[in-house]
């Protein structure tokens, strides 16, 4: 059985943001698992912390390794990208490769505390920022993609905890410890791609794909380009070609 793909979502979103990728991968016979991190989606009532987030990834990796007999391919977006980099560095040899999307900024105190201050200001709004979140999605994301992002709920209470966890990470040091191939996928206009070149230079077996015209949420704003990059990264990591779609009725984003 081919290696599975594990998908780890971004901050405030959930596993449903990956619906387009799940449909495409499963149409090609690739077993796919999109997980919810603590504080998000089906785990909205939980508190976000590093150990629980890494535990969620570890549980998925263990389950998919048993299911397929192969090391899975790990894909993380934004918060999920930072978590996936950290997990892979701490668990050498347990995945066949890593795709880290939209997480190309070194989380120094000045940057993260600026984001925390902005998030706290938004949090003072009567709806805790939900309307602003949905308005931004409506501007940058097509209706079908926005529906996928919102389907699992919006984790409005998790911002400060997650940003503090990210601030304590050292992704460049973690990337330097990873032997598996690492594919970075960023939108051209991603505000979390400030240090993309440093991330690439600090990786032993790295490659960078920059999607023209895309912003931060590259997987939902440009699903075809993102999924093509994912499939190429999967093939590179597993050494196995990806089969064509199993059904002409399946979507090819």
Buried (B, 14 or more C-beta within 10 A) or exposed (E): EBBBBBBBBBBBBBBBBBBBBBBBBBBBEBBBBBBBBBBBBEBBEBEBBBEBBBBBBBEBBEBBBEEBEBBBBBBBBBBBBBBBBBBBBBBEEBBBBBBBBBBBBBBEEEBBEEBBEEBEEBEEEEEBBBEEBBEEBEEBBBEEBBBBBBBBBBBBBBBBBBBBBBBEBEBBEBBEEBEBBBBBBBBEBBEBBEBBEBBBEBBEBBBBBBBEEBBBBBBBBBBEBBBBBBBBBBBBBBEEEBEEBEEEEEEEB
